[in-house]
Amino acid sequence: MDNPIRNAAFLMASTILGLGAAHALADPPKLVSMTLIAENDALIPGQTLEIGLRFEIAPEWHLYWPGQNDSGFPPTIEVTAPKGYAVGEPRWPNPTRHPAPGELLDHVLEKEALVVVPLTVPADAVTGTKVTLEAASSWLVCKNACLPGDGTSTITLPVATAAKPGSKAGLFVAARASRPGPIDPASGISCEVRRGRFQVLAPGSTVLRFFPAADSAPLKDLLKDGESKRGRISIALEDPGPDARIRGVLEVVTAAPPERSMFYSVEMPADPAAAKPAESSQSQSSDTGETRR
């Protein structure tokens, strides 16, 4: 799937086209806005809370999810906090498939996306003081052409002994509800590597989609094999190394009324011989719970 020469040529051409389109507009529309928000209205010493970069994306345009894409790159995420505050790894929302002319496939974010970032407050943070956090991001937003963009945003929160949900708390609740998690063995869904192919079986599903993470073992023909309406996915591996692992998000769509999508995270050895006993019976694992959409 990954062709560096084709990718570079596509990005150069689409960005040039995009810059030309922007230059042609006297007042180009704002295609992406980024705002730093927090789940709670205060910081509590010694506790971890969630903040997030909220991207609002113009209709029909998209940003890129940090996975195996044929073009584009995900937004950079940088959060600056005072000394002693620990900024965690970003937690990305679920992507959608975006086929494009030229047999390109990208995994993208559309309309609105909240990238959640855990923030741990130092135990010696002084109550009664205020703390300013800053987020910075750069991105490529695309439709028929691509345009680069960037933005910064700040939020100031008090340090207190107690906190209440803030005005944007509902967005964080929704983000947690949609966060992929481990496959329940009782679901009947199974993942395995057999004869050089990553295979998923999901009885009763109407659609299966797999979104490989950027650091996953490379997979071939994702445009053709990364989505299936047969209750089974089979994707060829591309020369994985001995320590390579398959990582990504699995979407399972079921027809049982109402139709719904459930998201699971997948992490397993690309080489079955390298599987640990806990991984061999059902070769999927993750760090969060089943989610629905």
HUNOR-V123194 format. One line per field, one symbol per residue. psi: psi as a letter, one per 40 degrees, with the letter a starting at -180 (. if undefined). Layout:
psi->???
//
This chain:
psi->dhgddddddddddddddddddddehdgiihdhihhhiidieihhheihihiihhhhhiheiiihigahieiiiiiihhhhiihdhhhaiihiiiiiigiiiefihihihichhhhhhihhhidehhieiihhihiiiiihhibdiihiiiiiiiihiihieiiihadedddddddddehiaihhdeeehihihhfeihhhhgheidihhhghideihiiifdddeehieeehhhhhiggiideiihiahhhhhiehhihihhhiihhiiehddehiddeddhfiiaeaiiii.
//
